Every structure is written in structure tokens, then in C-alpha cells.
Amino acid sequence: MAGQDRWVWSLCPSGEFNVASIKNIAATFGRTAPVYPFFWNNFVPKKVGIVSWRAVMERLPTRNALAARNIDIGDPSCPFCGEYAETCDHIFVSCHFAQVIWLVIAQWCNIQPVIAFSLKDLLDAHVVMAGSKKRKKVFSAIFQVVIWSIWKMRNAVVFGNEYPNISKVVEESKSMSFLWIKHRTNSLDWTWNEWKSFRFVM
């Protein structure tokens, strides 16, 4: 008597599909896992995560990146400080403009100032923070929103002739992270006043 028909995954001895078998097959074609496994955070929109993802790979169209593609951009220096070449690590981490923003964000979140030497350090900062997985995920989301807001300000300076404004970046980071995180979690009882003073249960 014949058995019931069933799906069989021929690439795995058990016949059951698993992701590991796909990775093993991909590896045979010279493909390897990314050097830096980016953490996609569903507490924020994809457009926010994409900025951080592209930044950590130096794939944003910074002046340094455009110059490397032989695109004439004139002055390749940072639009915030004008002292160093505009790379992702510089405008998001080492530029004085960004450093002040991260210091203010740390004070707002009631955490120690984040010591970062690269964008990867910032994006991984939540991993070593104390607290629950949800708390760490909230911090990860906030940091990605800050990076997104800094990039928006950079574009406003470059294309809109705006003056670099730290307060605007900080306030936008607070308000947008509140709206996105509040409505993408079950913490609908958080109020704006609690968020502004970072007083709520996670």
C-alpha cells in the first residue's frame, strides 16, 4: 500500500527543509555570510534601517564615496565640521557634531555615554546594555533613528543650505522614535511626557 504523497527536501538527508542546508549550498558557490550581520529592527520602518545598513557598509552617497567613484563633488570635507573627509564613520561617529548628539541622547536615555570608534560600535551598543531583550531592542531602534535623523540633517545642509542644528536632530530623534516604537510594540500606555523623560517600564 502506497504512502501519502509528501514534500521532500532533497538537499537534506532528513528530507525536511531547513535554512542551514541553503547556507551550505550557497557556500559551495563561494558565497559566505556577511562580515557584519546587521540587526534589522522591526520597531522602526525599513527606510530607517536601510540608512544604517547602507552606512555600516559605506554605501551611502557621502562626498568621500562619490569622489571614490570619480564623481566631481568639489570639496570632499564633512558638511558639519569641514575638517575631515566625509565618510559614514566620520559623520555618524567621530565628527564633533555627531558626538554631541550621542552625548545628549545618552543623557536622555539615562545611560553612560557610548564609547564608539566606528558605526559598528554604535549599532552593537545595545547588545551589552543591561535589561531585557525588549529594552535592548528599544535602544537599538533609538540609535537607528538617530542615525537616520543625522543623515536627514546632512542632506538638508548639503542640498537645502541649512545650518547644522543639533537640537533639531535630537528632537526629531525623540519624537519619531516615540511614534514608531510606541505603535510597533504592545506598550501603548507610554505617554509622550514619560518618553521625553525616559520614565516607563520595559
Backbone as a printed PyTorch tensor [residue, N CA C, xyz], in Angstrom:
tensor([[[  0.8550,  -1.1910,   0.0000],
         [  0.0000,   0.0000,   0.0000],
         [  0.8940,   1.2460,   0.0000]],

        [[  0.6690,   2.0950,  -0.9600],
         [  1.4900,   3.2940,  -1.0930],
         [  1.1770,   4.2970,   0.0180]],

        [[  2.2290,   4.9820,   0.4680],
         [  2.0260,   6.0050,   1.4880],
         [  1.4850,   7.2930,   0.8830]],

        [[  1.1750,   8.2410,   1.7470],
         [  0.6680,   9.5340,   1.2840],
         [  1.7830,  10.3360,   0.6280]],

        [[  1.3820,  11.1120,  -0.3700],
         [  2.3540,  11.9950,  -1.0090],
         [  2.8240,  13.0480,  -0.0060]],

        [[  4.0840,  13.4190,  -0.1080],
         [  4.6000,  14.4590,   0.7680],
         [  5.7600,  15.1720,   0.0890]],

        [[  5.9840,  16.4250,   0.5240],
         [  7.1010,  17.1990,   0.0050],
         [  8.3800,  16.6970,   0.6510]],

        [[  9.4440,  16.5510,  -0.1630],
         [ 10.7390,  16.1130,   0.3380],
         [ 11.8030,  17.1040,  -0.1210]],

        [[ 12.6200,  17.5670,   0.8300],
         [ 13.7180,  18.4820,   0.5210],
         [ 14.9590,  17.6420,   0.2540]],

        [[ 15.3260,  17.5160,  -1.0160],
         [ 16.3830,  16.5910,  -1.4210],
         [ 17.7740,  17.0070,  -0.9640]],

        [[ 17.9390,  18.2770,  -0.5530],
         [ 19.2540,  18.7560,  -0.1470],
         [ 19.5800,  18.4540,   1.3090]],

        [[ 18.6510,  17.8050,   1.9950],
         [ 18.8730,  17.4720,   3.4110],
         [ 18.5530,  15.9920,   3.6170]],

        [[ 19.4280,  15.2380,   4.2790],
         [ 19.2060,  13.7900,   4.4620],
         [ 17.8560,  13.4500,   5.0930]],

        [[ 17.3780,  14.3150,   5.9810],
         [ 16.1030,  14.0330,   6.6470],
         [ 14.9070,  14.2600,   5.7410]],

        [[ 15.1290,  14.9740,   4.6430],
         [ 14.0150,  15.2910,   3.7550],
         [ 13.2350,  16.5130,   4.1870]],

        [[ 13.6120,  17.0570,   5.3530],
         [ 12.9400,  18.2370,   5.8820],
         [ 13.7310,  19.4930,   5.4950]],

        [[ 12.9900,  20.5490,   5.1320],
         [ 13.6650,  21.7940,   4.7550],
         [ 14.2280,  22.4900,   5.9840]],

        [[ 15.4410,  23.0460,   5.8450],
         [ 15.9960,  23.9150,   6.8810],
         [ 16.9250,  24.9310,   6.2250]],

        [[ 17.0690,  26.0680,   6.8870],
         [ 17.8580,  27.1720,   6.3410],
         [ 19.3350,  26.7930,   6.2520]],

        [[ 19.8070,  25.9810,   7.1800],
         [ 21.2150,  25.5920,   7.1960],
         [ 21.6270,  24.9290,   5.8860]],

        [[ 20.7300,  24.1310,   5.3240],
         [ 21.0720,  23.4540,   4.0680],
         [ 21.2410,  24.4490,   2.9290]],

        [[ 20.4400,  25.5240,   2.9430],
         [ 20.5750,  26.5790,   1.9310],
         [ 21.9230,  27.2670,   2.0780]],

        [[ 22.3110,  27.5600,   3.3290],
         [ 23.6040,  28.2060,   3.5800],
         [ 24.7540,  27.3300,   3.1040]],

        [[ 24.6360,  26.0290,   3.3500],
         [ 25.6970,  25.1120,   2.9370],
         [ 25.8270,  25.0690,   1.4190]],

        [[ 24.7070,  25.0610,   0.7220],
         [ 24.7370,  25.0510,  -0.7360],
         [ 25.3160,  26.3610,  -1.2610]],

        [[ 24.8900,  27.4830,  -0.6660],
         [ 25.3980,  28.7880,  -1.0950],
         [ 26.9070,  28.8690,  -0.8910]],

        [[ 27.3960,  28.2800,   0.2010],
         [ 28.8220,  28.3200,   0.4960],
         [ 29.6370,  27.5960,  -0.5630]],

        [[ 29.0490,  26.5600,  -1.1810],
         [ 29.7790,  25.8190,  -2.2110],
         [ 29.9770,  26.6570,  -3.4710]],

        [[ 29.2150,  27.7180,  -3.6000],
         [ 29.3570,  28.6030,  -4.7490],
         [ 30.1910,  29.8420,  -4.4110]],

        [[ 30.9380,  29.7510,  -3.3360],
         [ 31.8220,  30.8470,  -2.9690],
         [ 31.1400,  31.9610,  -2.2090]],

        [[ 29.9180,  31.7510,  -1.7760],
         [ 29.2140,  32.7860,  -1.0290],
         [ 29.4090,  32.5420,   0.4540]],

        [[ 29.6710,  33.6000,   1.1750],
         [ 29.8790,  33.4920,   2.6200],
         [ 28.9210,  34.4250,   3.3470]],

        [[ 28.7880,  34.2030,   4.6350],
         [ 27.9370,  35.0760,   5.4490],
         [ 28.5620,  36.4590,   5.4950]],

        [[ 27.7380,  37.5090,   5.6000],
         [ 28.3040,  38.8610,   5.6510],
         [ 29.2350,  39.0240,   6.8410]],

        [[ 30.2730,  39.8560,   6.6540],
         [ 31.2380,  40.0790,   7.7280],
         [ 30.5500,  40.6920,   8.9390]],

        [[ 29.6080,  41.5890,   8.6830],
         [ 28.8800,  42.2210,   9.7810],
         [ 27.3900,  41.8900,   9.6450]],

        [[ 26.8580,  41.0490,  10.5320],
         [ 25.4260,  40.6970,  10.4550],
         [ 24.5600,  41.8380,  10.9860]],

        [[ 23.9540,  42.5860,  10.1050],
         [ 23.1590,  43.7450,  10.5080],
         [ 21.8690,  43.3000,  11.1840]],

        [[ 21.4990,  44.0020,  12.2710],
         [ 20.2800,  43.6810,  13.0220],
         [ 19.1190,  44.5310,  12.5060]],

        [[ 18.1990,  43.8920,  11.7960],
         [ 17.0140,  44.5840,  11.2940],
         [ 15.9880,  44.6630,  12.4200]],

        [[ 15.6160,  45.8660,  12.7800],
         [ 14.7540,  46.1060,  13.9330],
         [ 13.3660,  46.5180,  13.4530]],

        [[ 12.3640,  45.6730,  13.7350],
         [ 11.0110,  45.9800,  13.2450],
         [ 10.2760,  47.0100,  14.1090]],

        [[ 10.9780,  47.5950,  15.0840],
         [ 10.3870,  48.7070,  15.8360],
         [ 10.4410,  50.0090,  15.0310]],

        [[ 11.2160,  50.0140,  13.9590],
         [ 11.3290,  51.2180,  13.1180],
         [ 11.0430,  50.8210,  11.6710]],

        [[ 10.6300,  51.7830,  10.8350],
         [ 10.3560,  51.4720,   9.4280],
         [ 11.6130,  51.0110,   8.7000]],

        [[ 11.4100,  50.2760,   7.6050],
         [ 12.5260,  49.7780,   6.8120],
         [ 13.4300,  50.9150,   6.3220]],

        [[ 12.8080,  52.0590,   5.9750],
         [ 13.6190,  53.1720,   5.4500],
         [ 14.6510,  53.6360,   6.4610]],

        [[ 14.3500,  53.4940,   7.7460],
         [ 15.2890,  53.8800,   8.8000],
         [ 16.4230,  52.8690,   8.8890]],

        [[ 16.0610,  51.5910,   8.8920],
         [ 17.0680,  50.5430,   8.9480],
         [ 17.9880,  50.5590,   7.7400]],

        [[ 17.4400,  50.8830,   6.5710],
         [ 18.2340,  50.8760,   5.3460],
         [ 19.3590,  51.9030,   5.4140]],

        [[ 19.0900,  53.0580,   6.0380],
         [ 20.1460,  54.0740,   6.1730],
         [ 21.3010,  53.5150,   7.0030]],

        [[ 21.0000,  52.8950,   8.1370],
         [ 22.0560,  52.3170,   8.9810],
         [ 22.7630,  51.1800,   8.2620]],

        [[ 22.0000,  50.3470,   7.5810],
         [ 22.5640,  49.2020,   6.8610],
         [ 23.5270,  49.6580,   5.7710]],

        [[ 23.1180,  50.6620,   5.0130],
         [ 23.9890,  51.1780,   3.9500],
         [ 25.1940,  51.9200,   4.5460]],

        [[ 24.9580,  52.6150,   5.6500],
         [ 26.0450,  53.3790,   6.2760],
         [ 27.1470,  52.4700,   6.7880]],

        [[ 26.7710,  51.3760,   7.4330],
         [ 27.7830,  50.4970,   8.0290],
         [ 28.6220,  49.8210,   6.9500]],

        [[ 28.1150,  49.7600,   5.7320],
         [ 28.8750,  49.2040,   4.6040],
         [ 29.5220,  50.3050,   3.7610]],

        [[ 29.4330,  51.5650,   4.2210],
         [ 29.9400,  52.7320,   3.4780],
         [ 29.2930,  52.8090,   2.0980]],

        [[ 27.9830,  52.5620,   2.0510],
         [ 27.2630,  52.5880,   0.7790],
         [ 26.3730,  53.8160,   0.6320]],

        [[ 26.3910,  54.7070,   1.5920],
         [ 25.6430,  55.9540,   1.4310],
         [ 26.4460,  56.8920,   0.5160]],

        [[ 25.7590,  57.7620,  -0.2280],
         [ 26.4690,  58.6600,  -1.1470],
         [ 27.1200,  59.8470,  -0.4420]],

        [[ 28.0550,  59.5450,   0.4380],
         [ 28.8100,  60.6120,   1.0890],
         [ 29.7660,  61.2290,   0.0620]],

        [[ 30.3390,  62.3680,   0.3980],
         [ 31.2630,  63.0310,  -0.5250],
         [ 32.4850,  62.1610,  -0.8030]],

        [[ 32.9580,  61.4670,   0.2220],
         [ 34.1150,  60.5940,   0.0450],
         [ 33.7840,  59.4330,  -0.8870]],

        [[ 32.5820,  58.8640,  -0.7250],
         [ 32.1660,  57.7430,  -1.5760],
         [ 31.9900,  58.1860,  -3.0170]],

        [[ 31.4230,  59.3710,  -3.2200],
         [ 31.2210,  59.8780,  -4.5800],
         [ 32.5560,  60.1830,  -5.2470]],

        [[ 33.4890,  60.7450,  -4.4800],
         [ 34.8110,  61.0470,  -5.0260],
         [ 35.5280,  59.7590,  -5.4350]],

        [[ 35.3120,  58.6790,  -4.6530],
         [ 35.9320,  57.3950,  -4.9760],
         [ 35.3870,  56.8200,  -6.2790]],

        [[ 34.2020,  57.2870,  -6.6780],
         [ 33.6120,  56.8390,  -7.9520],
         [ 33.9220,  57.8180,  -9.0800]],

        [[ 34.9060,  58.6820,  -8.8240],
         [ 35.3340,  59.6700,  -9.8300],
         [ 34.2320,  60.6650, -10.1900]],

        [[ 33.3800,  60.9590,  -9.2170],
         [ 32.3530,  61.9780,  -9.4020],
         [ 32.8710,  63.2830,  -8.8110]],

        [[ 32.8650,  64.3180,  -9.6200],
         [ 33.3950,  65.6070,  -9.1670],
         [ 32.4010,  66.2680,  -8.2180]],

        [[ 32.7460,  66.2830,  -6.9410],
         [ 31.8530,  66.8670,  -5.9410],
         [ 32.4620,  68.1100,  -5.2990]],

        [[ 33.6020,  68.5380,  -5.8370],
         [ 34.2490,  69.7170,  -5.2680],
         [ 34.8950,  69.3940,  -3.9380]],

        [[ 34.5100,  70.1090,  -2.9170],
         [ 35.0800,  69.9270,  -1.5850],
         [ 34.5780,  68.6150,  -0.9810]],

        [[ 35.4650,  67.6610,  -0.6650],
         [ 35.0420,  66.3710,  -0.1130],
         [ 34.8980,  66.3630,   1.4070]],

        [[ 35.0380,  67.5170,   2.0380],
         [ 35.0430,  67.5530,   3.5020],
         [ 33.6320,  67.4570,   4.0820]],

        [[ 33.5890,  67.1220,   5.3480],
         [ 32.3300,  66.9420,   6.0870],
         [ 31.5230,  68.2400,   6.0900]],

        [[ 30.2290,  68.1850,   5.7400],
         [ 29.4130,  69.3960,   5.7270],
         [ 29.1010,  69.9250,   7.1280]],

        [[ 29.3370,  69.1220,   8.1570],
         [ 29.0910,  69.5600,   9.5260],
         [ 30.2810,  70.3300,  10.1020]],

        [[ 31.4810,  69.7530,   9.9520],
         [ 32.6660,  70.3690,  10.5750],
         [ 33.6380,  70.9590,   9.5720]],

        [[ 33.6390,  70.4440,   8.3530],
         [ 34.5340,  70.9430,   7.3170],
         [ 35.9960,  70.6140,   7.5410]],

        [[ 36.2860,  69.7050,   8.4880],
         [ 37.6780,  69.4330,   8.8480],
         [ 38.2110,  68.1260,   8.2880]],

        [[ 37.3330,  67.1590,   8.0900],
         [ 37.7760,  65.8400,   7.6430],
         [ 36.9240,  65.3770,   6.4570]],

        [[ 37.4240,  64.3530,   5.7490],
         [ 36.6770,  63.8050,   4.6270],
         [ 35.3560,  63.2190,   5.1280]],

        [[ 34.3320,  63.4010,   4.3350],
         [ 33.0090,  62.9190,   4.7370],
         [ 32.8550,  61.4350,   4.4260]],

        [[ 33.0830,  60.6150,   5.4320],
         [ 32.7980,  59.1850,   5.3680],
         [ 31.6530,  58.8970,   6.3250]],

        [[ 31.0860,  57.7060,   6.2430],
         [ 29.9900,  57.3540,   7.1540],
         [ 30.4650,  57.3070,   8.6020]],

        [[ 31.6250,  56.6880,   8.8260],
         [ 32.1440,  56.6280,  10.1970],
         [ 32.3930,  58.0220,  10.7540]],

        [[ 32.8040,  58.9480,   9.8860],
         [ 33.0580,  60.2960,  10.3830],
         [ 31.7590,  61.0230,  10.7340]],

        [[ 30.8240,  61.1120,   9.7980],
         [ 29.6440,  61.9530,  10.0650],
         [ 28.7260,  61.3740,  11.1360]],

        [[ 28.7610,  60.0480,  11.3380],
         [ 27.8810,  59.4440,  12.3410],
         [ 28.5700,  59.1750,  13.6750]],

        [[ 29.9070,  59.1620,  13.6960],
         [ 30.6150,  58.7650,  14.9160],
         [ 31.6310,  59.8060,  15.3750]],

        [[ 32.6200,  60.0990,  14.5550],
         [ 33.7710,  60.8790,  15.0340],
         [ 33.6330,  62.3910,  14.8690]],

        [[ 32.7040,  62.8460,  14.0320],
         [ 32.5020,  64.2830,  13.8780],
         [ 32.0050,  64.8810,  15.2010]],

        [[ 32.5080,  66.0530,  15.5520],
         [ 32.0880,  66.6990,  16.8020],
         [ 30.5750,  66.9010,  16.8320]],

        [[ 29.9850,  67.2090,  15.6890],
         [ 28.5360,  67.3920,  15.5920],
         [ 27.8090,  66.1220,  16.0570]],

        [[ 28.2500,  64.9690,  15.5510],
         [ 27.6240,  63.7020,  15.9270],
         [ 27.9140,  63.3380,  17.3780]],

        [[ 29.1220,  63.6020,  17.8330],
         [ 29.4900,  63.2420,  19.2010],
         [ 28.6280,  63.9730,  20.2240]],

        [[ 28.3340,  65.2370,  19.9590],
         [ 27.4640,  65.9960,  20.8680],
         [ 26.0620,  65.3920,  20.8710]],

        [[ 25.5840,  65.0100,  19.7020],
         [ 24.2520,  64.3980,  19.6090],
         [ 24.2010,  63.1100,  20.4150]],

        [[ 25.1940,  62.2390,  20.2680],
         [ 25.2000,  60.9730,  21.0160],
         [ 25.3020,  61.2010,  22.5150]],

        [[ 26.0200,  62.2530,  22.9280],
         [ 26.1110,  62.5670,  24.3480],
         [ 24.7510,  62.9850,  24.8960]],

        [[ 24.0240,  63.8250,  24.1440],
         [ 22.6930,  64.2740,  24.5630],
         [ 21.7150,  63.0970,  24.5870]],

        [[ 21.7980,  62.2220,  23.6000],
         [ 20.9180,  61.0480,  23.5450],
         [ 21.1770,  60.1340,  24.7370]],

        [[ 22.4460,  59.9340,  25.0920],
         [ 22.7820,  59.0880,  26.2410],
         [ 22.2320,  59.6890,  27.5310]],

        [[ 22.3370,  61.0050,  27.6800],
         [ 21.7880,  61.6720,  28.8660],
         [ 20.2760,  61.5030,  28.9210]],

        [[ 19.6260,  61.6440,  27.7740],
         [ 18.1680,  61.4830,  27.7270],
         [ 17.7600,  60.0560,  28.1030]],

        [[ 18.5120,  59.0650,  27.6140],
         [ 18.1770,  57.6610,  27.8680],
         [ 18.6670,  57.1590,  29.2270]],

        [[ 19.3130,  58.0320,  29.9880],
         [ 19.8320,  57.6610,  31.3090],
         [ 20.8290,  56.5070,  31.2350]],

        [[ 21.7230,  56.5650,  30.2440],
         [ 22.7640,  55.5550,  30.1050],
         [ 24.1280,  56.2520,  30.0620]],

        [[ 25.1670,  55.4720,  30.2510],
         [ 26.5190,  56.0150,  30.1640],
         [ 26.7970,  56.4350,  28.7230]],

        [[ 27.6060,  57.4750,  28.5280],
         [ 27.9730,  57.8560,  27.1570],
         [ 28.5380,  56.6570,  26.3980]],

        [[ 28.1020,  56.4960,  25.1720],
         [ 28.5380,  55.3610,  24.3640],
         [ 29.9210,  55.6540,  23.7830]],

        [[ 30.8660,  54.7700,  24.0810],
         [ 32.2100,  54.9030,  23.5230],
         [ 32.2460,  54.1260,  22.2180]],

        [[ 32.3420,  54.8380,  21.1170],
         [ 32.3070,  54.1970,  19.8070],
         [ 33.4770,  54.6760,  18.9520]],

        [[ 34.1240,  53.7400,  18.2860],
         [ 35.2170,  54.0650,  17.3680],
         [ 34.7930,  53.8610,  15.9140]],

        [[ 33.6150,  53.2620,  15.7520],
         [ 33.0950,  53.0280,  14.4150],
         [ 31.5790,  52.9410,  14.4890]],

        [[ 30.9530,  52.9470,  13.3340],
         [ 29.4950,  52.8310,  13.2710],
         [ 29.0350,  51.4810,  13.8100]],

        [[ 29.8480,  50.4580,  13.6080],
         [ 29.5020,  49.1240,  14.1210],
         [ 29.4070,  49.1510,  15.6450]],

        [[ 30.2840,  49.9050,  16.2780],
         [ 30.2390,  50.0130,  17.7450],
         [ 28.9120,  50.5990,  18.2000]],

        [[ 28.4250,  51.6140,  17.4830],
         [ 27.1460,  52.2320,  17.8430],
         [ 25.9920,  51.2660,  17.6440]],

        [[ 25.9910,  50.5730,  16.5040],
         [ 24.8880,  49.6760,  16.1860],
         [ 24.8690,  48.4370,  17.0790]],

        [[ 26.0190,  48.1200,  17.6820],
         [ 26.0950,  46.9640,  18.5820],
         [ 26.0040,  47.3520,  20.0500]],

        [[ 25.8880,  48.6420,  20.3440],
         [ 25.9200,  49.1090,  21.7350],
         [ 24.8150,  48.4820,  22.5740]],

        [[ 23.6470,  48.2390,  21.9640],
         [ 22.5140,  47.7000,  22.7220],
         [ 22.7840,  46.2910,  23.2470]],

        [[ 23.6960,  45.5520,  22.5890],
         [ 23.9620,  44.1540,  22.9490],
         [ 24.4990,  44.0450,  24.3710]],

        [[ 25.3500,  44.9920,  24.7720],
         [ 25.9870,  44.9060,  26.0910],
         [ 25.2350,  45.6990,  27.1570]],

        [[ 24.1130,  46.3010,  26.7780],
         [ 23.3380,  47.0540,  27.7700],
         [ 22.5710,  46.1040,  28.6870]],

        [[ 22.3790,  46.5340,  29.9320],
         [ 21.6400,  45.7220,  30.8880],
         [ 20.1540,  45.7680,  30.5740]],

        [[ 19.4450,  44.7250,  30.9780],
         [ 17.9980,  44.7300,  30.8330],
         [ 17.4850,  43.6370,  29.9180]],

        [[ 16.1880,  43.6900,  29.6890],
         [ 15.5100,  42.6710,  28.8900],
         [ 15.8240,  42.8150,  27.4080]],

        [[ 15.4220,  41.7880,  26.6430],
         [ 15.6000,  41.8390,  25.1850],
         [ 14.8220,  43.0000,  24.5860]],

        [[ 13.6450,  43.2500,  25.1600],
         [ 12.8190,  44.3380,  24.6490],
         [ 13.5000,  45.6840,  24.8880]],

        [[ 14.0950,  45.8490,  26.0650],
         [ 14.7880,  47.0980,  26.3760],
         [ 15.9560,  47.3170,  25.4060]],

        [[ 16.7210,  46.2660,  25.1610],
         [ 17.8410,  46.3680,  24.2390],
         [ 17.3580,  46.7030,  22.8300]],

        [[ 16.2270,  46.1090,  22.4520],
         [ 15.6860,  46.3510,  21.1210],
         [ 15.2120,  47.7960,  20.9790]],

        [[ 14.6660,  48.3610,  22.0600],
         [ 14.2490,  49.7630,  22.0490],
         [ 15.4650,  50.6680,  21.8410]],

        [[ 16.5650,  50.3850,  22.5540],
         [ 17.7690,  51.1930,  22.3870],
         [ 18.3250,  51.0670,  20.9700]],

        [[ 18.3020,  49.8550,  20.4330],
         [ 18.7550,  49.6500,  19.0550],
         [ 17.9240,  50.4880,  18.0920]],

        [[ 16.6110,  50.5070,  18.3100],
         [ 15.7210,  51.2880,  17.4490],
         [ 16.0220,  52.7800,  17.5650]],

        [[ 16.2060,  53.2580,  18.7930],
         [ 16.5210,  54.6810,  19.0020],
         [ 17.8000,  55.0520,  18.2740]],

        [[ 18.8270,  54.2260,  18.3810],
         [ 20.1130,  54.5320,  17.7440],
         [ 19.9680,  54.5840,  16.2280]],

        [[ 19.1530,  53.6840,  15.6670],
         [ 18.9510,  53.7060,  14.2150],
         [ 18.1850,  54.9600,  13.7900]],

        [[ 17.2520,  55.4070,  14.6260],
         [ 16.5110,  56.6360,  14.3160],
         [ 17.4510,  57.8410,  14.3750]],

        [[ 18.3760,  57.8530,  15.3380],
         [ 19.3400,  58.9500,  15.4380],
         [ 20.2050,  59.0010,  14.1790]],

        [[ 20.6750,  57.8560,  13.7270],
         [ 21.4870,  57.8020,  12.5030],
         [ 20.6850,  58.3260,  11.3150]],

        [[ 19.4370,  57.9300,  11.2270],
         [ 18.5420,  58.3900,  10.1570],
         [ 18.3620,  59.9100,  10.2300]],

        [[ 18.1940,  60.4400,  11.4370],
         [ 17.9950,  61.8810,  11.6150],
         [ 19.2570,  62.6730,  11.2740]],

        [[ 20.4260,  62.1290,  11.6360],
         [ 21.6830,  62.7960,  11.2820],
         [ 21.8280,  62.8470,   9.7620]],

        [[ 21.4770,  61.7630,   9.0860],
         [ 21.5750,  61.7340,   7.6200],
         [ 20.6050,  62.7380,   6.9900]],

        [[ 19.4160,  62.8460,   7.5640],
         [ 18.4640,  63.8380,   7.0710],
         [ 19.0200,  65.2540,   7.2240]],

        [[ 19.6230,  65.5360,   8.3780],
         [ 20.2090,  66.8460,   8.6020],
         [ 21.3690,  67.0890,   7.6370]],

        [[ 22.1680,  66.0720,   7.4050],
         [ 23.2770,  66.1860,   6.4540],
         [ 22.7450,  66.5910,   5.0870]],

        [[ 21.6810,  65.9460,   4.6240],
         [ 21.1130,  66.2670,   3.3140],
         [ 20.5140,  67.6740,   3.2860]],

        [[ 19.9330,  68.0880,   4.4130],
         [ 19.3700,  69.4360,   4.4910],
         [ 20.4780,  70.4910,   4.4030]],

        [[ 21.6360,  70.1790,   4.9930],
         [ 22.7700,  71.1030,   4.9380],
         [ 23.3470,  71.1530,   3.5220]],

        [[ 23.5120,  69.9800,   2.9140],
         [ 24.1400,  69.9000,   1.5900],
         [ 23.2320,  70.4360,   0.4910]],

        [[ 21.9510,  70.0590,   0.5310],
         [ 21.0500,  70.3920,  -0.5710],
         [ 20.0990,  71.5540,  -0.2750]],

        [[ 19.8890,  71.8440,   1.0150],
         [ 18.9550,  72.9040,   1.3780],
         [ 19.6080,  74.1140,   1.9960]],

        [[ 20.9480,  74.0920,   2.0670],
         [ 21.7060,  75.2080,   2.6360],
         [ 21.2960,  75.5400,   4.0680]],

        [[ 20.8460,  74.5160,   4.8080],
         [ 20.5150,  74.7230,   6.2220],
         [ 21.7980,  74.7440,   7.0510]],

        [[ 21.7000,  75.3090,   8.2380],
         [ 22.8260,  75.3140,   9.1590],
         [ 22.7120,  74.0740,  10.0490]],

        [[ 23.8050,  73.3530,  10.2880],
         [ 23.7380,  72.1620,  11.1470],
         [ 23.1100,  72.4720,  12.5000]],

        [[ 22.0630,  71.7370,  12.8460],
         [ 21.2870,  72.0380,  14.0450],
         [ 21.1900,  70.7970,  14.9240]],

        [[ 21.9540,  70.7780,  16.0020],
         [ 21.9660,  69.6320,  16.9130],
         [ 20.6050,  69.4250,  17.5630]],

        [[ 19.9960,  70.5120,  18.0410],
         [ 18.6970,  70.4090,  18.7330],
         [ 17.6310,  69.8040,  17.8220]],

        [[ 17.6470,  70.1760,  16.5540],
         [ 16.6590,  69.6550,  15.6110],
         [ 16.8110,  68.1510,  15.4330]],

        [[ 18.0590,  67.6810,  15.3370],
         [ 18.3070,  66.2450,  15.1980],
         [ 17.8490,  65.4980,  16.4450]],

        [[ 18.1700,  66.0340,  17.6130],
         [ 17.8050,  65.3740,  18.8710],
         [ 16.2870,  65.3120,  19.0280]],

        [[ 15.6140,  66.4290,  18.7960],
         [ 14.1610,  66.4580,  18.9760],
         [ 13.4530,  65.5690,  17.9610]],

        [[ 13.9440,  65.5540,  16.7280],
         [ 13.3460,  64.6680,  15.7270],
         [ 13.5650,  63.2070,  16.1000]],

        [[ 14.7470,  62.8990,  16.6120],
         [ 15.0420,  61.5250,  17.0280],
         [ 14.1070,  61.0800,  18.1480]],

        [[ 13.8680,  61.9710,  19.1070],
         [ 12.9730,  61.6380,  20.2160],
         [ 11.5360,  61.4370,  19.7360]],

        [[ 11.0380,  62.3740,  18.9420],
         [  9.6300,  62.3210,  18.5350],
         [  9.3510,  61.1700,  17.5780]],

        [[ 10.2300,  60.9600,  16.5920],
         [  9.9850,  59.9020,  15.6250],
         [ 10.1720,  58.5230,  16.2430]],

        [[ 11.1630,  58.3700,  17.1210],
         [ 11.3410,  57.0710,  17.7830],
         [ 10.1490,  56.7630,  18.6760]],

        [[  9.5950,  57.7970,  19.3120],
         [  8.4060,  57.5900,  20.1420],
         [  7.2370,  57.0840,  19.3030]],

        [[  6.9660,  57.7540,  18.2000],
         [  5.8320,  57.3760,  17.3540],
         [  5.9970,  55.9710,  16.7900]],

        [[  7.1740,  55.6850,  16.2820],
         [  7.3830,  54.3750,  15.6560],
         [  7.4060,  53.2530,  16.6760]],

        [[  8.1660,  53.4150,  17.7540],
         [  8.2950,  52.3330,  18.7390],
         [  6.9800,  52.1050,  19.4610]],

        [[  6.2950,  53.1790,  19.8440],
         [  5.0360,  53.0520,  20.5710],
         [  4.0040,  52.2600,  19.7730]],

        [[  3.9160,  52.5420,  18.4840],
         [  2.8800,  51.9030,  17.6670],
         [  3.3220,  50.5870,  17.0400]],

        [[  4.5620,  50.1860,  17.2840],
         [  5.0130,  48.8990,  16.7720],
         [  5.2710,  47.9040,  17.9080]],

        [[  4.9260,  48.2870,  19.1250],
         [  5.0360,  47.3900,  20.2680],
         [  3.6890,  47.3370,  20.9760]],

        [[  3.6360,  46.5690,  22.0270],
         [  2.4040,  46.4910,  22.8200],
         [  2.3890,  47.4950,  23.9560]],

        [[  3.3270,  48.4380,  23.9310],
         [  3.4370,  49.4100,  25.0260],
         [  2.6500,  50.6710,  24.6980]],

        [[  1.3680,  50.5080,  24.4360],
         [  0.5450,  51.6400,  24.0290],
         [  0.2220,  52.5790,  25.1810]],

        [[  0.6100,  52.1950,  26.4150],
         [  0.3170,  53.0540,  27.5580],
         [  1.4250,  54.0890,  27.7850]],

        [[  2.5100,  54.0290,  26.9920],
         [  3.5470,  55.0390,  27.1370],
         [  3.0060,  56.3980,  26.7200]],

        [[  3.3080,  57.4070,  27.4910],
         [  2.8870,  58.7570,  27.1390],
         [  4.0870,  59.5360,  26.6220]],

        [[  3.8190,  60.6310,  25.9400],
         [  4.8890,  61.4570,  25.4160],
         [  5.7310,  62.0440,  26.5480]],

        [[  5.0860,  62.4510,  27.6300],
         [  5.8150,  63.0180,  28.7620],
         [  6.7470,  61.9850,  29.3950]],

        [[  6.2680,  60.7330,  29.4780],
         [  7.1230,  59.6720,  30.0150],
         [  8.3100,  59.4260,  29.0840]],

        [[  8.0500,  59.4460,  27.7920],
         [  9.1180,  59.2100,  26.8160],
         [ 10.1530,  60.3350,  26.8530]],

        [[  9.6890,  61.5730,  26.9590],
         [ 10.6190,  62.7100,  26.9870],
         [ 11.5770,  62.6210,  28.1590]],

        [[ 11.0820,  62.1060,  29.2800],
         [ 11.9470,  61.9710,  30.4570],
         [ 12.4680,  60.5440,  30.6150]],

        [[ 12.1380,  59.6880,  29.6430],
         [ 12.5450,  58.2840,  29.6160],
         [ 12.1700,  57.5700,  30.9070]],

        [[ 10.9000,  57.7510,  31.2980],
         [ 10.3620,  57.1090,  32.5030],
         [  9.2060,  56.2110,  32.1050]],

        [[  9.4930,  54.9290,  31.8960],
         [  8.4480,  53.9570,  31.5970],
         [  9.0220,  52.5760,  31.8270]],

        [[  8.1440,  51.5930,  31.8770],
         [  8.5420,  50.2180,  32.1660],
         [  8.8170,  49.4670,  30.8690]],

        [[  9.9570,  48.7950,  30.8310],
         [ 10.3070,  47.9720,  29.6690],
         [ 10.6390,  46.5650,  30.1440]]])
